[in-house]
Amino acid sequence: MATIQAKHYHDEDAAWAHLEALRWPDGPVCPHCGIIGEAFKLNGKTTRKGLRKCVACREPFTATIGTIFEDSHIPLHKWLLAIHLMCSSKKGISAHQLWRNLWDVDPISGKQRGSYRTAWFMAHRIRWALGQEPMASKLAGIVEVDDTYVGGKQRLRAGPGRTGPQHSAWQAARTIRESSRCSRPSARR
């Protein structure tokens, strides 16, 4: 696997700066009253990372409010790396593979750091978020998929009429119906 160079996948402060720049391009927006750019950053020994306080309503908030990162003790840079790995994987990624990619092996004990349950939780939250708006509307209607070959290797059989491999090119199209969550793929020859 190639190493990922972006700083926000490895550094917590860079991850927070990246998330705040994505969510608030015009300055912090208070989720309670909607005031833009009228919040100050709270700094202290016991203050959690990224905490801000609105000048108008005096309510505290962070950039993670209303996202899948809210109420999570997992570092933000791990979340961003998990999203990148899940979205860039051509055939999808299992929670076990995500666990192996997010956490390294402890050099002293030789055991994998992190936990499979955490990776499973992250994978499910990310998949759920991809099924919500605005991402859900990206796959509305007919979505055409690349060509594929259906068949496989011909098994060795005894007897007359044995021919070469039976491959046929199919083009798959998937229609997402509003009445059901998942629909059956329709295939065209």
C-alpha positions as a Markdown table, in Angstrom:
| # | Residue | x | y | z |
|---|---|---|---|---|
| 1 | Met | 0.0 | 0.0 | 0.0 |
| 2 | Ala | 1.3 | 3.4 | -0.9 |
| 3 | Thr | 1.8 | 5.9 | 1.9 |
| 4 | Ile | -0.6 | 8.7 | 2.2 |
| 5 | Gln | 1.2 | 12.0 | 2.3 |
| 6 | Ala | -1.4 | 14.5 | 3.3 |
| 7 | Lys | -0.7 | 16.0 | 6.7 |
| 8 | His | -4.4 | 15.9 | 7.9 |
| 9 | Tyr | -4.3 | 12.1 | 7.8 |
| 10 | His | -1.5 | 11.9 | 10.3 |
| 11 | Asp | -1.6 | 15.0 | 12.5 |
| 12 | Glu | -4.6 | 15.9 | 14.7 |
| 13 | Asp | -4.1 | 19.7 | 14.6 |
| 14 | Ala | -3.9 | 19.5 | 10.8 |
| 15 | Ala | -7.1 | 17.4 | 10.7 |
| 16 | Trp | -9.0 | 19.9 | 12.8 |
| 17 | Ala | -7.8 | 22.8 | 10.5 |
| 18 | His | -8.8 | 20.8 | 7.4 |
| 19 | Leu | -12.3 | 20.0 | 8.8 |
| 20 | Glu | -12.9 | 23.6 | 9.9 |
| 21 | Ala | -11.8 | 24.9 | 6.5 |
| 22 | Leu | -14.2 | 22.5 | 4.8 |
| 23 | Arg | -17.2 | 23.2 | 7.0 |
| 24 | Trp | -16.7 | 26.9 | 7.6 |
| 25 | Pro | -15.0 | 28.6 | 4.5 |
| 26 | Asp | -16.4 | 32.0 | 5.6 |
| 27 | Gly | -15.5 | 31.5 | 9.3 |
| 28 | Pro | -17.1 | 29.6 | 12.2 |
| 29 | Val | -20.9 | 29.2 | 12.0 |
| 30 | Cys | -22.8 | 28.7 | 15.3 |
| 31 | Pro | -25.1 | 25.7 | 15.0 |
| 32 | His | -27.4 | 27.1 | 17.7 |
| 33 | Cys | -28.1 | 30.6 | 16.4 |
| 34 | Gly | -26.6 | 30.6 | 12.9 |
| 35 | Ile | -24.3 | 33.6 | 13.4 |
| 36 | Ile | -21.2 | 33.5 | 11.0 |
| 37 | Gly | -17.8 | 34.5 | 12.2 |
| 38 | Glu | -18.7 | 35.7 | 15.7 |
| 39 | Ala | -17.2 | 32.9 | 17.7 |
| 40 | Phe | -13.9 | 32.7 | 19.6 |
| 41 | Lys | -11.7 | 29.7 | 20.3 |
| 42 | Leu | -11.5 | 28.4 | 23.9 |
| 43 | Asn | -8.0 | 27.5 | 24.9 |
| 44 | Gly | -7.3 | 25.8 | 28.2 |
| 45 | Lys | -5.7 | 22.7 | 29.7 |
| 46 | Thr | -9.1 | 20.9 | 30.2 |
| 47 | Thr | -10.8 | 22.3 | 27.1 |
| 48 | Arg | -11.5 | 19.8 | 24.3 |
| 49 | Lys | -9.9 | 20.3 | 20.9 |
| 50 | Gly | -11.6 | 22.7 | 18.5 |
| 51 | Leu | -14.1 | 24.1 | 21.1 |
| 52 | Arg | -15.5 | 27.5 | 20.2 |
| 53 | Lys | -18.0 | 29.8 | 21.9 |
| 54 | Cys | -20.5 | 32.0 | 20.1 |
| 55 | Val | -20.5 | 35.6 | 21.1 |
| 56 | Ala | -24.3 | 36.1 | 20.4 |
| 57 | Cys | -25.8 | 33.1 | 22.2 |
| 58 | Arg | -22.8 | 32.1 | 24.4 |
| 59 | Glu | -23.2 | 28.4 | 23.5 |
| 60 | Pro | -20.1 | 26.2 | 23.0 |
| 61 | Phe | -19.7 | 24.2 | 19.8 |
| 62 | Thr | -17.1 | 22.4 | 17.6 |
| 63 | Ala | -16.8 | 21.7 | 13.9 |
| 64 | Thr | -17.9 | 18.1 | 14.6 |
| 65 | Ile | -21.5 | 19.0 | 15.7 |
| 66 | Gly | -24.0 | 17.4 | 13.3 |
| 67 | Thr | -21.4 | 15.1 | 11.7 |
| 68 | Ile | -20.5 | 11.4 | 12.1 |
| 69 | Phe | -17.5 | 12.6 | 14.2 |
| 70 | Glu | -19.8 | 14.0 | 17.0 |
| 71 | Asp | -19.6 | 12.2 | 20.3 |
| 72 | Ser | -16.6 | 10.1 | 19.2 |
| 73 | His | -13.4 | 9.6 | 21.1 |
| 74 | Ile | -11.6 | 8.4 | 18.0 |
| 75 | Pro | -9.0 | 11.0 | 16.8 |
| 76 | Leu | -10.2 | 13.1 | 13.9 |
| 77 | His | -7.2 | 12.2 | 11.7 |
| 78 | Lys | -8.2 | 8.5 | 12.0 |
| 79 | Trp | -11.7 | 9.3 | 10.8 |
| 80 | Leu | -10.4 | 11.3 | 7.8 |
| 81 | Leu | -8.0 | 8.4 | 6.9 |
| 82 | Ala | -10.8 | 5.9 | 7.3 |
| 83 | Ile | -13.1 | 7.9 | 4.9 |
| 84 | His | -10.3 | 8.2 | 2.4 |
| 85 | Leu | -9.5 | 4.5 | 2.5 |
| 86 | Met | -13.2 | 3.5 | 2.2 |
| 87 | Cys | -13.9 | 5.9 | -0.7 |
| 88 | Ser | -10.8 | 5.2 | -2.6 |
| 89 | Ser | -10.9 | 1.4 | -2.4 |
| 90 | Lys | -12.1 | 0.0 | -5.7 |
| 91 | Lys | -13.8 | -3.1 | -4.3 |
| 92 | Gly | -14.7 | -1.8 | -0.9 |
| 93 | Ile | -12.9 | -2.4 | 2.4 |
| 94 | Ser | -13.8 | -4.7 | 5.3 |
| 95 | Ala | -13.7 | -3.5 | 8.9 |
| 96 | His | -10.8 | -5.9 | 9.5 |
| 97 | Gln | -8.8 | -4.4 | 6.7 |
| 98 | Leu | -9.7 | -0.9 | 8.0 |
| 99 | Trp | -8.4 | -1.9 | 11.4 |
| 100 | Arg | -5.1 | -3.1 | 10.0 |
| 101 | Asn | -4.7 | 0.1 | 7.9 |
| 102 | Leu | -5.6 | 2.6 | 10.7 |
| 103 | Trp | -3.5 | 1.2 | 13.6 |
| 104 | Asp | 0.0 | -0.2 | 13.6 |
| 105 | Val | 1.5 | -3.0 | 15.5 |
| 106 | Asp | 2.9 | -2.3 | 19.0 |
| 107 | Pro | 6.7 | -2.9 | 18.8 |
| 108 | Ile | 6.9 | -4.2 | 22.4 |
| 109 | Ser | 4.0 | -6.6 | 22.6 |
| 110 | Gly | 3.7 | -7.4 | 18.8 |
| 111 | Lys | -0.1 | -6.9 | 19.1 |
| 112 | Gln | -2.3 | -4.8 | 16.8 |
| 113 | Arg | -3.2 | -1.4 | 18.3 |
| 114 | Gly | -6.7 | -0.1 | 18.3 |
| 115 | Ser | -9.6 | -2.5 | 18.2 |
| 116 | Tyr | -11.7 | -4.3 | 15.6 |
| 117 | Arg | -14.8 | -3.0 | 17.2 |
| 118 | Thr | -13.7 | 0.6 | 16.7 |
| 119 | Ala | -12.9 | -0.1 | 13.1 |
| 120 | Trp | -16.3 | -1.8 | 12.6 |
| 121 | Phe | -18.1 | 1.2 | 14.3 |
| 122 | Met | -16.3 | 3.6 | 12.0 |
| 123 | Ala | -17.0 | 1.6 | 8.9 |
| 124 | His | -20.7 | 1.5 | 9.7 |
| 125 | Arg | -21.0 | 5.2 | 10.5 |
| 126 | Ile | -19.2 | 6.1 | 7.2 |
| 127 | Arg | -21.4 | 3.8 | 5.2 |
| 128 | Trp | -24.5 | 5.2 | 6.9 |
| 129 | Ala | -23.3 | 8.8 | 6.1 |
| 130 | Leu | -22.8 | 7.9 | 2.5 |
| 131 | Gly | -26.4 | 6.8 | 2.3 |
| 132 | Gln | -27.7 | 10.1 | 3.6 |
| 133 | Glu | -28.2 | 13.4 | 1.6 |
| 134 | Pro | -26.5 | 14.9 | -0.3 |
| 135 | Met | -24.6 | 11.7 | -1.2 |
| 136 | Ala | -27.8 | 9.6 | -1.6 |
| 137 | Ser | -29.1 | 11.7 | -4.5 |
| 138 | Lys | -25.8 | 11.2 | -6.4 |
| 139 | Leu | -27.0 | 7.7 | -7.4 |
| 140 | Ala | -30.6 | 8.5 | -8.4 |
| 141 | Gly | -31.9 | 7.2 | -11.6 |
| 142 | Ile | -29.9 | 4.8 | -13.8 |
| 143 | Val | -26.3 | 4.4 | -13.0 |
| 144 | Glu | -24.2 | 2.6 | -15.6 |
| 145 | Val | -21.3 | 0.5 | -14.5 |
| 146 | Asp | -18.3 | -0.6 | -16.5 |
| 147 | Asp | -18.3 | -3.8 | -18.5 |
| 148 | Thr | -17.6 | -7.1 | -16.8 |
| 149 | Tyr | -17.2 | -10.7 | -17.8 |
| 150 | Val | -19.6 | -13.2 | -16.4 |
| 151 | Gly | -18.6 | -16.8 | -16.5 |
| 152 | Gly | -15.2 | -18.1 | -15.4 |
| 153 | Lys | -12.9 | -20.9 | -16.2 |
| 154 | Gln | -14.4 | -23.9 | -17.9 |
| 155 | Arg | -14.3 | -26.9 | -15.6 |
| 156 | Leu | -12.7 | -30.0 | -17.1 |
| 157 | Arg | -15.6 | -32.3 | -18.0 |
| 158 | Ala | -15.5 | -35.6 | -19.7 |
| 159 | Gly | -17.8 | -36.1 | -22.6 |
| 160 | Pro | -18.8 | -34.7 | -26.0 |
| 161 | Gly | -19.7 | -31.1 | -26.6 |
| 162 | Arg | -17.0 | -29.6 | -24.4 |
| 163 | Thr | -16.1 | -26.1 | -25.6 |
| 164 | Gly | -13.9 | -23.3 | -24.5 |
| 165 | Pro | -14.5 | -20.8 | -21.7 |
| 166 | Gln | -18.0 | -19.4 | -21.7 |
| 167 | His | -17.4 | -15.7 | -21.2 |
| 168 | Ser | -20.0 | -13.1 | -22.1 |
| 169 | Ala | -19.7 | -9.4 | -21.8 |
| 170 | Trp | -22.5 | -7.8 | -19.7 |
| 171 | Gln | -23.2 | -4.2 | -18.9 |
| 172 | Ala | -24.9 | -3.6 | -15.6 |
| 173 | Ala | -27.2 | -0.8 | -14.7 |
| 174 | Arg | -28.7 | -0.1 | -11.4 |
| 175 | Thr | -32.0 | 1.7 | -10.8 |
| 176 | Ile | -32.6 | 3.1 | -7.3 |
| 177 | Arg | -36.3 | 3.2 | -6.6 |
| 178 | Glu | -37.8 | 5.6 | -4.1 |
| 179 | Ser | -40.0 | 3.0 | -2.6 |
| 180 | Ser | -37.3 | 0.5 | -1.7 |
| 181 | Arg | -33.9 | 1.0 | -0.2 |
| 182 | Cys | -32.1 | -1.5 | -2.4 |
| 183 | Ser | -33.2 | -2.6 | -5.8 |
| 184 | Arg | -32.1 | -5.5 | -7.9 |
| 185 | Pro | -29.6 | -4.8 | -10.6 |
| 186 | Ser | -30.9 | -5.1 | -14.1 |
| 187 | Ala | -28.5 | -6.5 | -16.7 |
| 188 | Arg | -28.5 | -5.7 | -20.4 |
| 189 | Arg | -26.6 | -7.7 | -23.0 |
